[in-house]
Amino acid sequence: MRILVLTIALLFIVLLGALTVSDFVRYGVTALGVLSILVVAVFTIGVVGALRHPPRQ
């Protein structure tokens, strides 16, 4: 179950990243775009941290 939830979270992060890149291509670099990169980075750090440090048994 844990792997399923983490996989869905990673797919969500990839989708947000793709939408952010699409926004940069269409509108250029904006303040809101930079903020969205920070949000995606925070999500990524959290999910990768959860993947690297599984719960104690």
mmCIF file of the N, C-alpha and C atoms, coordinates in Angstrom:
data_MODEL
# 
_entry.id   MODEL 
# 
loop_
_atom_site.group_PDB 
_atom_site.id 
_atom_site.type_symbol 
_atom_site.label_atom_id 
_atom_site.label_alt_id 
_atom_site.label_comp_id 
_atom_site.label_asym_id 
_atom_site.label_entity_id 
_atom_site.label_seq_id 
_atom_site.pdbx_PDB_ins_code 
_atom_site.Cartn_x 
_atom_site.Cartn_y 
_atom_site.Cartn_z 
_atom_site.occupancy 
_atom_site.B_iso_or_equiv 
_atom_site.pdbx_formal_charge 
_atom_site.auth_seq_id 
_atom_site.auth_comp_id 
_atom_site.auth_asym_id 
_atom_site.auth_atom_id 
_atom_site.pdbx_PDB_model_num 
ATOM 1   N N  . MET A 1 1  ? 0.828  -1.195 0.000   1.00 0.00 ? 1  MET A N  1 
ATOM 2   C CA . MET A 1 1  ? 0.000  0.000  0.000   1.00 0.00 ? 1  MET A CA 1 
ATOM 3   C C  . MET A 1 1  ? 0.874  1.262  0.000   1.00 0.00 ? 1  MET A C  1 
ATOM 4   N N  . ARG A 1 2  ? 1.984  1.209  0.753   1.00 0.00 ? 2  ARG A N  1 
ATOM 5   C CA . ARG A 1 2  ? 2.884  2.356  0.841   1.00 0.00 ? 2  ARG A CA 1 
ATOM 6   C C  . ARG A 1 2  ? 3.480  2.694  -0.519  1.00 0.00 ? 2  ARG A C  1 
ATOM 7   N N  . ILE A 1 3  ? 3.870  1.661  -1.250  1.00 0.00 ? 3  ILE A N  1 
ATOM 8   C CA . ILE A 1 3  ? 4.468  1.873  -2.568  1.00 0.00 ? 3  ILE A CA 1 
ATOM 9   C C  . ILE A 1 3  ? 3.446  2.497  -3.526  1.00 0.00 ? 3  ILE A C  1 
ATOM 10  N N  . LEU A 1 4  ? 2.203  2.075  -3.441  1.00 0.00 ? 4  LEU A N  1 
ATOM 11  C CA . LEU A 1 4  ? 1.152  2.629  -4.299  1.00 0.00 ? 4  LEU A CA 1 
ATOM 12  C C  . LEU A 1 4  ? 0.962  4.122  -4.032  1.00 0.00 ? 4  LEU A C  1 
ATOM 13  N N  . VAL A 1 5  ? 0.900  4.493  -2.775  1.00 0.00 ? 5  VAL A N  1 
ATOM 14  C CA . VAL A 1 5  ? 0.710  5.903  -2.420  1.00 0.00 ? 5  VAL A CA 1 
ATOM 15  C C  . VAL A 1 5  ? 1.908  6.732  -2.867  1.00 0.00 ? 5  VAL A C  1 
ATOM 16  N N  . LEU A 1 6  ? 3.114  6.214  -2.676  1.00 0.00 ? 6  LEU A N  1 
ATOM 17  C CA . LEU A 1 6  ? 4.300  6.953  -3.094  1.00 0.00 ? 6  LEU A CA 1 
ATOM 18  C C  . LEU A 1 6  ? 4.377  7.063  -4.615  1.00 0.00 ? 6  LEU A C  1 
ATOM 19  N N  . THR A 1 7  ? 3.949  6.040  -5.324  1.00 0.00 ? 7  THR A N  1 
ATOM 20  C CA . THR A 1 7  ? 3.932  6.090  -6.788  1.00 0.00 ? 7  THR A CA 1 
ATOM 21  C C  . THR A 1 7  ? 2.951  7.145  -7.282  1.00 0.00 ? 7  THR A C  1 
ATOM 22  N N  . ILE A 1 8  ? 1.785  7.194  -6.676  1.00 0.00 ? 8  ILE A N  1 
ATOM 23  C CA . ILE A 1 8  ? 0.797  8.209  -7.054  1.00 0.00 ? 8  ILE A CA 1 
ATOM 24  C C  . ILE A 1 8  ? 1.337  9.607  -6.759  1.00 0.00 ? 8  ILE A C  1 
ATOM 25  N N  . ALA A 1 9  ? 2.020  9.770  -5.630  1.00 0.00 ? 9  ALA A N  1 
ATOM 26  C CA . ALA A 1 9  ? 2.607  11.068 -5.289  1.00 0.00 ? 9  ALA A CA 1 
ATOM 27  C C  . ALA A 1 9  ? 3.675  11.467 -6.303  1.00 0.00 ? 9  ALA A C  1 
ATOM 28  N N  . LEU A 1 10 ? 4.497  10.513 -6.732  1.00 0.00 ? 10 LEU A N  1 
ATOM 29  C CA . LEU A 1 10 ? 5.518  10.820 -7.735  1.00 0.00 ? 10 LEU A CA 1 
ATOM 30  C C  . LEU A 1 10 ? 4.884  11.193 -9.076  1.00 0.00 ? 10 LEU A C  1 
ATOM 31  N N  . LEU A 1 11 ? 3.814  10.509 -9.454  1.00 0.00 ? 11 LEU A N  1 
ATOM 32  C CA . LEU A 1 11 ? 3.111  10.864 -10.690 1.00 0.00 ? 11 LEU A CA 1 
ATOM 33  C C  . LEU A 1 11 ? 2.524  12.274 -10.600 1.00 0.00 ? 11 LEU A C  1 
ATOM 34  N N  . PHE A 1 12 ? 2.007  12.621 -9.440  1.00 0.00 ? 12 PHE A N  1 
ATOM 35  C CA . PHE A 1 12 ? 1.473  13.964 -9.212  1.00 0.00 ? 12 PHE A CA 1 
ATOM 36  C C  . PHE A 1 12 ? 2.578  15.009 -9.364  1.00 0.00 ? 12 PHE A C  1 
ATOM 37  N N  . ILE A 1 13 ? 3.759  14.719 -8.818  1.00 0.00 ? 13 ILE A N  1 
ATOM 38  C CA . ILE A 1 13 ? 4.886  15.643 -8.912  1.00 0.00 ? 13 ILE A CA 1 
ATOM 39  C C  . ILE A 1 13 ? 5.327  15.805 -10.365 1.00 0.00 ? 13 ILE A C  1 
ATOM 40  N N  . VAL A 1 14 ? 5.393  14.697 -11.094 1.00 0.00 ? 14 VAL A N  1 
ATOM 41  C CA . VAL A 1 14 ? 5.781  14.767 -12.508 1.00 0.00 ? 14 VAL A CA 1 
ATOM 42  C C  . VAL A 1 14 ? 4.760  15.584 -13.297 1.00 0.00 ? 14 VAL A C  1 
ATOM 43  N N  . LEU A 1 15 ? 3.484  15.393 -13.010 1.00 0.00 ? 15 LEU A N  1 
ATOM 44  C CA . LEU A 1 15 ? 2.443  16.165 -13.694 1.00 0.00 ? 15 LEU A CA 1 
ATOM 45  C C  . LEU A 1 15 ? 2.581  17.658 -13.393 1.00 0.00 ? 15 LEU A C  1 
ATOM 46  N N  . LEU A 1 16 ? 2.792  18.005 -12.135 1.00 0.00 ? 16 LEU A N  1 
ATOM 47  C CA . LEU A 1 16 ? 2.975  19.415 -11.783 1.00 0.00 ? 16 LEU A CA 1 
ATOM 48  C C  . LEU A 1 16 ? 4.210  20.001 -12.458 1.00 0.00 ? 16 LEU A C  1 
ATOM 49  N N  . GLY A 1 17 ? 5.287  19.225 -12.516 1.00 0.00 ? 17 GLY A N  1 
ATOM 50  C CA . GLY A 1 17 ? 6.500  19.686 -13.194 1.00 0.00 ? 17 GLY A CA 1 
ATOM 51  C C  . GLY A 1 17 ? 6.268  19.910 -14.674 1.00 0.00 ? 17 GLY A C  1 
ATOM 52  N N  . ALA A 1 18 ? 5.548  18.997 -15.319 1.00 0.00 ? 18 ALA A N  1 
ATOM 53  C CA . ALA A 1 18 ? 5.258  19.145 -16.747 1.00 0.00 ? 18 ALA A CA 1 
ATOM 54  C C  . ALA A 1 18 ? 4.379  20.369 -17.004 1.00 0.00 ? 18 ALA A C  1 
ATOM 55  N N  . LEU A 1 19 ? 3.408  20.592 -16.145 1.00 0.00 ? 19 LEU A N  1 
ATOM 56  C CA . LEU A 1 19 ? 2.553  21.775 -16.304 1.00 0.00 ? 19 LEU A CA 1 
ATOM 57  C C  . LEU A 1 19 ? 3.343  23.066 -16.082 1.00 0.00 ? 19 LEU A C  1 
ATOM 58  N N  . THR A 1 20 ? 4.289  23.035 -15.157 1.00 0.00 ? 20 THR A N  1 
ATOM 59  C CA . THR A 1 20 ? 5.129  24.203 -14.908 1.00 0.00 ? 20 THR A CA 1 
ATOM 60  C C  . THR A 1 20 ? 6.006  24.504 -16.118 1.00 0.00 ? 20 THR A C  1 
ATOM 61  N N  . VAL A 1 21 ? 6.612  23.470 -16.683 1.00 0.00 ? 21 VAL A N  1 
ATOM 62  C CA . VAL A 1 21 ? 7.437  23.664 -17.884 1.00 0.00 ? 21 VAL A CA 1 
ATOM 63  C C  . VAL A 1 21 ? 6.575  24.184 -19.033 1.00 0.00 ? 21 VAL A C  1 
ATOM 64  N N  . SER A 1 22 ? 5.386  23.644 -19.173 1.00 0.00 ? 22 SER A N  1 
ATOM 65  C CA . SER A 1 22 ? 4.469  24.113 -20.216 1.00 0.00 ? 22 SER A CA 1 
ATOM 66  C C  . SER A 1 22 ? 4.129  25.593 -20.025 1.00 0.00 ? 22 SER A C  1 
ATOM 67  N N  . ASP A 1 23 ? 3.942  26.002 -18.787 1.00 0.00 ? 23 ASP A N  1 
ATOM 68  C CA . ASP A 1 23 ? 3.656  27.403 -18.492 1.00 0.00 ? 23 ASP A CA 1 
ATOM 69  C C  . ASP A 1 23 ? 4.850  28.286 -18.841 1.00 0.00 ? 23 ASP A C  1 
ATOM 70  N N  . PHE A 1 24 ? 6.061  27.816 -18.540 1.00 0.00 ? 24 PHE A N  1 
ATOM 71  C CA . PHE A 1 24 ? 7.258  28.585 -18.880 1.00 0.00 ? 24 PHE A CA 1 
ATOM 72  C C  . PHE A 1 24 ? 7.405  28.740 -20.390 1.00 0.00 ? 24 PHE A C  1 
ATOM 73  N N  . VAL A 1 25 ? 7.096  27.689 -21.129 1.00 0.00 ? 25 VAL A N  1 
ATOM 74  C CA . VAL A 1 25 ? 7.198  27.755 -22.588 1.00 0.00 ? 25 VAL A CA 1 
ATOM 75  C C  . VAL A 1 25 ? 6.174  28.743 -23.145 1.00 0.00 ? 25 VAL A C  1 
ATOM 76  N N  . ARG A 1 26 ? 4.991  28.726 -22.591 1.00 0.00 ? 26 ARG A N  1 
ATOM 77  C CA . ARG A 1 26 ? 3.916  29.576 -23.119 1.00 0.00 ? 26 ARG A CA 1 
ATOM 78  C C  . ARG A 1 26 ? 4.055  31.033 -22.687 1.00 0.00 ? 26 ARG A C  1 
ATOM 79  N N  . TYR A 1 27 ? 4.339  31.284 -21.396 1.00 0.00 ? 27 TYR A N  1 
ATOM 80  C CA . TYR A 1 27 ? 4.312  32.647 -20.868 1.00 0.00 ? 27 TYR A CA 1 
ATOM 81  C C  . TYR A 1 27 ? 5.674  33.185 -20.447 1.00 0.00 ? 27 TYR A C  1 
ATOM 82  N N  . GLY A 1 28 ? 6.709  32.370 -20.511 1.00 0.00 ? 28 GLY A N  1 
ATOM 83  C CA . GLY A 1 28 ? 8.015  32.808 -20.042 1.00 0.00 ? 28 GLY A CA 1 
ATOM 84  C C  . GLY A 1 28 ? 8.108  32.679 -18.528 1.00 0.00 ? 28 GLY A C  1 
ATOM 85  N N  . VAL A 1 29 ? 9.226  33.118 -17.992 1.00 0.00 ? 29 VAL A N  1 
ATOM 86  C CA . VAL A 1 29 ? 9.447  33.020 -16.548 1.00 0.00 ? 29 VAL A CA 1 
ATOM 87  C C  . VAL A 1 29 ? 8.684  34.145 -15.853 1.00 0.00 ? 29 VAL A C  1 
ATOM 88  N N  . THR A 1 30 ? 7.807  33.758 -14.929 1.00 0.00 ? 30 THR A N  1 
ATOM 89  C CA . THR A 1 30 ? 7.035  34.726 -14.150 1.00 0.00 ? 30 THR A CA 1 
ATOM 90  C C  . THR A 1 30 ? 7.236  34.422 -12.664 1.00 0.00 ? 30 THR A C  1 
ATOM 91  N N  . ALA A 1 31 ? 6.798  35.342 -11.828 1.00 0.00 ? 31 ALA A N  1 
ATOM 92  C CA . ALA A 1 31 ? 6.919  35.135 -10.386 1.00 0.00 ? 31 ALA A CA 1 
ATOM 93  C C  . ALA A 1 31 ? 6.104  33.921 -9.943  1.00 0.00 ? 31 ALA A C  1 
ATOM 94  N N  . LEU A 1 32 ? 4.927  33.758 -10.510 1.00 0.00 ? 32 LEU A N  1 
ATOM 95  C CA . LEU A 1 32 ? 4.090  32.611 -10.163 1.00 0.00 ? 32 LEU A CA 1 
ATOM 96  C C  . LEU A 1 32 ? 4.728  31.306 -10.627 1.00 0.00 ? 32 LEU A C  1 
ATOM 97  N N  . GLY A 1 33 ? 5.406  31.337 -11.753 1.00 0.00 ? 33 GLY A N  1 
ATOM 98  C CA . GLY A 1 33 ? 6.110  30.154 -12.242 1.00 0.00 ? 33 GLY A CA 1 
ATOM 99  C C  . GLY A 1 33 ? 7.250  29.752 -11.324 1.00 0.00 ? 33 GLY A C  1 
ATOM 100 N N  . VAL A 1 34 ? 7.994  30.735 -10.854 1.00 0.00 ? 34 VAL A N  1 
ATOM 101 C CA . VAL A 1 34 ? 9.087  30.454 -9.917  1.00 0.00 ? 34 VAL A CA 1 
ATOM 102 C C  . VAL A 1 34 ? 8.525  29.895 -8.615  1.00 0.00 ? 34 VAL A C  1 
ATOM 103 N N  . LEU A 1 35 ? 7.414  30.432 -8.150  1.00 0.00 ? 35 LEU A N  1 
ATOM 104 C CA . LEU A 1 35 ? 6.771  29.912 -6.948  1.00 0.00 ? 35 LEU A CA 1 
ATOM 105 C C  . LEU A 1 35 ? 6.329  28.467 -7.150  1.00 0.00 ? 35 LEU A C  1 
ATOM 106 N N  . SER A 1 36 ? 5.829  28.159 -8.329  1.00 0.00 ? 36 SER A N  1 
ATOM 107 C CA . SER A 1 36 ? 5.400  26.779 -8.589  1.00 0.00 ? 36 SER A CA 1 
ATOM 108 C C  . SER A 1 36 ? 6.589  25.825 -8.597  1.00 0.00 ? 36 SER A C  1 
ATOM 109 N N  . ILE A 1 37 ? 7.747  26.269 -9.067  1.00 0.00 ? 37 ILE A N  1 
ATOM 110 C CA . ILE A 1 37 ? 8.951  25.429 -9.000  1.00 0.00 ? 37 ILE A CA 1 
ATOM 111 C C  . ILE A 1 37 ? 9.305  25.143 -7.547  1.00 0.00 ? 37 ILE A C  1 
ATOM 112 N N  . LEU A 1 38 ? 9.177  26.141 -6.694  1.00 0.00 ? 38 LEU A N  1 
ATOM 113 C CA . LEU A 1 38 ? 9.467  25.929 -5.271  1.00 0.00 ? 38 LEU A CA 1 
ATOM 114 C C  . LEU A 1 38 ? 8.497  24.924 -4.653  1.00 0.00 ? 38 LEU A C  1 
ATOM 115 N N  . VAL A 1 39 ? 7.229  25.003 -5.015  1.00 0.00 ? 39 VAL A N  1 
ATOM 116 C CA . VAL A 1 39 ? 6.238  24.060 -4.492  1.00 0.00 ? 39 VAL A CA 1 
ATOM 117 C C  . VAL A 1 39 ? 6.549  22.643 -4.962  1.00 0.00 ? 39 VAL A C  1 
ATOM 118 N N  . VAL A 1 40 ? 6.877  22.488 -6.237  1.00 0.00 ? 40 VAL A N  1 
ATOM 119 C CA . VAL A 1 40 ? 7.229  21.166 -6.765  1.00 0.00 ? 40 VAL A CA 1 
ATOM 120 C C  . VAL A 1 40 ? 8.483  20.644 -6.071  1.00 0.00 ? 40 VAL A C  1 
ATOM 121 N N  . ALA A 1 41 ? 9.444  21.513 -5.806  1.00 0.00 ? 41 ALA A N  1 
ATOM 122 C CA . ALA A 1 41 ? 10.669 21.093 -5.117  1.00 0.00 ? 41 ALA A CA 1 
ATOM 123 C C  . ALA A 1 41 ? 10.366 20.613 -3.697  1.00 0.00 ? 41 ALA A C  1 
ATOM 124 N N  . VAL A 1 42 ? 9.486  21.302 -2.990  1.00 0.00 ? 42 VAL A N  1 
ATOM 125 C CA . VAL A 1 42 ? 9.127  20.887 -1.629  1.00 0.00 ? 42 VAL A CA 1 
ATOM 126 C C  . VAL A 1 42 ? 8.432  19.525 -1.655  1.00 0.00 ? 42 VAL A C  1 
ATOM 127 N N  . PHE A 1 43 ? 7.510  19.330 -2.597  1.00 0.00 ? 43 PHE A N  1 
ATOM 128 C CA . PHE A 1 43 ? 6.860  18.021 -2.742  1.00 0.00 ? 43 PHE A CA 1 
ATOM 129 C C  . PHE A 1 43 ? 7.885  16.938 -3.033  1.00 0.00 ? 43 PHE A C  1 
ATOM 130 N N  . THR A 1 44 ? 8.809  17.224 -3.942  1.00 0.00 ? 44 THR A N  1 
ATOM 131 C CA . THR A 1 44 ? 9.814  16.236 -4.336  1.00 0.00 ? 44 THR A CA 1 
ATOM 132 C C  . THR A 1 44 ? 10.702 15.862 -3.160  1.00 0.00 ? 44 THR A C  1 
ATOM 133 N N  . ILE A 1 45 ? 11.145 16.838 -2.405  1.00 0.00 ? 45 ILE A N  1 
ATOM 134 C CA . ILE A 1 45 ? 11.993 16.564 -1.243  1.00 0.00 ? 45 ILE A CA 1 
ATOM 135 C C  . ILE A 1 45 ? 11.250 15.694 -0.237  1.00 0.00 ? 45 ILE A C  1 
ATOM 136 N N  . GLY A 1 46 ? 9.987  15.982 -0.008  1.00 0.00 ? 46 GLY A N  1 
ATOM 137 C CA . GLY A 1 46 ? 9.206  15.182 0.936   1.00 0.00 ? 46 GLY A CA 1 
ATOM 138 C C  . GLY A 1 46 ? 9.023  13.750 0.487   1.00 0.00 ? 46 GLY A C  1 
ATOM 139 N N  . VAL A 1 47 ? 8.702  13.552 -0.784  1.00 0.00 ? 47 VAL A N  1 
ATOM 140 C CA . VAL A 1 47 ? 8.468  12.193 -1.284  1.00 0.00 ? 47 VAL A CA 1 
ATOM 141 C C  . VAL A 1 47 ? 9.769  11.407 -1.354  1.00 0.00 ? 47 VAL A C  1 
ATOM 142 N N  . VAL A 1 48 ? 10.835 12.030 -1.836  1.00 0.00 ? 48 VAL A N  1 
ATOM 143 C CA . VAL A 1 48 ? 12.124 11.331 -1.892  1.00 0.00 ? 48 VAL A CA 1 
ATOM 144 C C  . VAL A 1 48 ? 12.603 10.996 -0.479  1.00 0.00 ? 48 VAL A C  1 
ATOM 145 N N  . GLY A 1 49 ? 12.377 11.884 0.467   1.00 0.00 ? 49 GLY A N  1 
ATOM 146 C CA . GLY A 1 49 ? 12.730 11.591 1.855   1.00 0.00 ? 49 GLY A CA 1 
ATOM 147 C C  . GLY A 1 49 ? 11.956 10.404 2.394   1.00 0.00 ? 49 GLY A C  1 
ATOM 148 N N  . ALA A 1 50 ? 10.690 10.318 2.041   1.00 0.00 ? 50 ALA A N  1 
ATOM 149 C CA . ALA A 1 50 ? 9.877  9.181  2.474   1.00 0.00 ? 50 ALA A CA 1 
ATOM 150 C C  . ALA A 1 50 ? 10.342 7.892  1.810   1.00 0.00 ? 50 ALA A C  1 
ATOM 151 N N  . LEU A 1 51 ? 10.767 7.966  0.570   1.00 0.00 ? 51 LEU A N  1 
ATOM 152 C CA . LEU A 1 51 ? 11.264 6.777  -0.123  1.00 0.00 ? 51 LEU A CA 1 
ATOM 153 C C  . LEU A 1 51 ? 12.588 6.294  0.456   1.00 0.00 ? 51 LEU A C  1 
ATOM 154 N N  . ARG A 1 52 ? 13.446 7.223  0.816   1.00 0.00 ? 52 ARG A N  1 
ATOM 155 C CA . ARG A 1 52 ? 14.775 6.844  1.305   1.00 0.00 ? 52 ARG A CA 1 
ATOM 156 C C  . ARG A 1 52 ? 14.760 6.391  2.758   1.00 0.00 ? 52 ARG A C  1 
ATOM 157 N N  . HIS A 1 53 ? 13.782 6.820  3.528   1.00 0.00 ? 53 HIS A N  1 
ATOM 158 C CA . HIS A 1 53 ? 13.722 6.477  4.951   1.00 0.00 ? 53 HIS A CA 1 
ATOM 159 C C  . HIS A 1 53 ? 12.376 5.836  5.267   1.00 0.00 ? 53 HIS A C  1 
ATOM 160 N N  . PRO A 1 54 ? 12.241 4.544  5.019   1.00 0.00 ? 54 PRO A N  1 
ATOM 161 C CA . PRO A 1 54 ? 10.967 3.872  5.324   1.00 0.00 ? 54 PRO A CA 1 
ATOM 162 C C  . PRO A 1 54 ? 10.713 3.855  6.831   1.00 0.00 ? 54 PRO A C  1 
ATOM 163 N N  . PRO A 1 55 ? 9.469  3.659  7.232   1.00 0.00 ? 55 PRO A N  1 
ATOM 164 C CA . PRO A 1 55 ? 9.156  3.647  8.665   1.00 0.00 ? 55 PRO A CA 1 
ATOM 165 C C  . PRO A 1 55 ? 9.842  2.484  9.380   1.00 0.00 ? 55 PRO A C  1 
ATOM 166 N N  . ARG A 1 56 ? 10.125 2.699  10.647  1.00 0.00 ? 56 ARG A N  1 
ATOM 167 C CA . ARG A 1 56 ? 10.764 1.647  11.446  1.00 0.00 ? 56 ARG A CA 1 
ATOM 168 C C  . ARG A 1 56 ? 9.778  0.531  11.723  1.00 0.00 ? 56 ARG A C  1 
ATOM 169 N N  . GLN A 1 57 ? 10.277 -0.668 11.745  1.00 0.00 ? 57 GLN A N  1 
ATOM 170 C CA . GLN A 1 57 ? 9.424  -1.841 11.989  1.00 0.00 ? 57 GLN A CA 1 
ATOM 171 C C  . GLN A 1 57 ? 9.274  -2.098 13.469  1.00 0.00 ? 57 GLN A C  1 
# 
